[in-house]
Amino acid sequence: MPILDDHTIDFFSRSPEQTRRVGMRLGSLLQTGDVVCLQGELGSGKTTFVQGVAQGWGSLDAVSSPTFILVNMYRRADSRQFFHMDAYRLDSVAEAEELDLDSMLVQGPLLVEWPERMENLIPRDRLWLQFEYLDEEQRQVRITSKGMRSDVLLAELRQSVFGTS
């Protein structure tokens, strides 16, 4: 795991299971209002990662890609929620504004696939994950924190996954 600086780490996943496990570690750390942006081409591992996040967060619901409905909401036993948004099919900033991110963020964490399509609407304090397809089983993921809360999340994730701070 290269630590590029205090705000960035890279990891290489050798399997979908490993991608899910890292997602589980992040999911266990998420709190209401946290924002995680997932950028990468189709097939780069974003939804697999979200499956792990949901499991680590304690979701009672199975994860599916929200491509055609834009936002999936997942719940857990304590009635808390988290939101998984896919901005790929958004046609405009106005359409993105109608989704009301603020109301989602007061209810739980928010994961956004294709965040570059609505970047100006996403809170500045966020984790940004860049997924890159290397081959059938391998992915490279660069995680960058942008803000005080996401700095804490990144440090906690680094400790949880790699045992270093």
Buried (B, 14 or more C-beta within 10 A) or exposed (E): EEEEEEBBBBBEBEEBEBBBBBBBBBBBBBEBBBBBBBBBEEEBBBBBBBBBBBBBBBBEBEBEBBBEEBBBBBBBEEEBBBBBBBBBEBEEEEBBEEBEBEEBBEBBBBBBBBBEBBBEBBBEBBBBBBBBBEEEEBBBBBBBBBBEBBBBBBBBBBEBBBEEE
